[in-house]
Amino acid sequence: MEEKNYVGIGIVLMLIFSVGYSAILVATNVYDEVDTRITSNLCLSCLKLDPPNDFGWEVNENPPNFVLQSLDKTGPLFLAYRTDVCEYCDDMEPVIMNVFNITFKKEDVFSTVINFNGTDVTFAHINLDHASGEFKSSRDIYDIQGKRGLPMFTIITLKYYHGIITPHYNTIYGKIKASYTNEERIQYLKNIMNEAIKLYNDYRDNFIPDDFR
């Protein structure tokens, strides 16, 4: 009788351990998922950061295929990165919609061609919580300051570099100068896009996309 009691107690303890261990695994997976989303996609508003946005074109020697395709067939690009939860992203999206005369939802992942002052521009809205493939991986290519911060906006065009016409880009972060009004931010982005378009039109004829594939 006593031996049977020991067996019964052992079975109960094993069940308790199994249930507890499973709960730990589930909780750990949930924690890892949440932790990854928070730490790998830092919302700059969470820390109230105002990153410097000193604009200057950087060489883009290994651009994604969708970038090359646009530079070859369409025009310069504007990439807008965000996540579902991002206060500064929410603040900036009305500005972006105004600049490009477009509407979209924050969860959307898409690219479209927009006529900007007479020139076709590829606009891409990339919510990293929903994006995949090159759209998602492009974020690390264009995170020039290694901030892994959001919102993040990347403009890509063409420039001359070491004897060939090469894709160039720059990335700006956050609310784009905390001291600016939204009207000033709109004008700031329009100025950058006009510069990108001028560079693109100046160098497009001598651009060879196969050099970068």
HELIX and SHEET records of a PDB file:
HELIX    1   1 GLU A    2  SER A   40  1                                  39    
HELIX    2   2 LEU A   44  CYS A   46  5                                   3    
HELIX    3   3 ASN A   65  LYS A   73  1                                   9    
HELIX    4   4 GLU A   87  PHE A  100  1                                  14    
HELIX    5   5 GLY A  133  TYR A  142  1                                  10    
HELIX    6   6 ASN A  182  TYR A  203  1                                  22    
HELIX    7   7 ARG A  204  ASN A  206  5                                   3    
HELIX    8   8 PRO A  209  PHE A  212  5                                   4    
SHEET    1   A 2 LEU A  42  CYS A  43  0                                        
SHEET    2   A 2 GLY A 149  LEU A 150  1                                        
SHEET    1   B 6 GLU A  58  VAL A  59  0                                        
SHEET    2   B 6 ILE A 164  TYR A 173 -1                                        
SHEET    3   B 6 MET A 152  TYR A 161 -1                                        
SHEET    4   B 6 LEU A  77  ARG A  82 -1                                        
SHEET    5   B 6 THR A 119  ASN A 127  1                                        
SHEET    6   B 6 VAL A 109  PHE A 116 -1                                        
END                                                                             
